Amino acid sequence: MTEEQIRLVKNSWKSFRQIDAELIGDVFYSKLFLDTPKLQKLFPAALQPQQKKLVNMLHYIISRLDQPEVITADIRALALRHKGYGVKAEYYSLVGNALLWTIERGAGNEWNNTIKEAWLACYTLLANTMMAATKPTATTKA
């Protein structure tokens, strides 16, 4: 991500963060499950705690985007937990689509192509880091 993209994501997140975390989570998971119903089985029936975890995790990552050395280990640990829940590599694009859709709706008139590209770069970085953390290596194959 460029410095400008980091700035755009952080600034738009500040505005977006004013929305209630449960509402953000509810909209995100509703979109995700509407688009891909099979993913619902990966989540608990009571989504309120998960909704807050999602927003808190995003806040943690976004607030430290300019400090990748601080968040990379945490993102990898998150990926390993998700792998244990049954998350597959192909799910990341589905989650990314629902997340960007949710953020676009929350951003309203502030949303534009430049901000969209910045968020796409942010999510791509996150997803690629998570997928790399769960890829089998030569030592784990043996």
C-alpha positions, 0 to 999 in steps of 0.5 A: 500500500502507498502512504496515500492509500494508508491515509485514505483508508485511515481517514475513511475508517474514522468516519465509518467508525462512528457507525455502531459496531453491531450495525456494521457487523450486522450489515456485513454478515447479512451481505456475506450470508446472502451472497454465500449461504454456505459460509454461515455454518462457520459462524456461531448462531449468536453473531453479536460478539462476532460483529464486535470482534470484526470491527475491533480487528479491523480497527486494530489493523487499520490503525497500524497500517503504517506499522506492518512490523507490528501487525504482521504476526497478529495477522498471521495468528488470526489466519491460523485461527481462521484455518482452524475454523475451516476457512479456505483460501477461496473464502477471502475474496467472498469476505472481501467483497462483502466487506468492501460493499459494507464499507461503501454503504457506510461511507455514503457520499464520501466513497469514490474510486480512489478510496475504493482502490485504497480499501481494495489494496488494504484488504488485498494486503490483509488477505494475502498475508493471511493466505500466505500464513496458512500455505503449506511449506516444504517443511510442513509437507514432509 
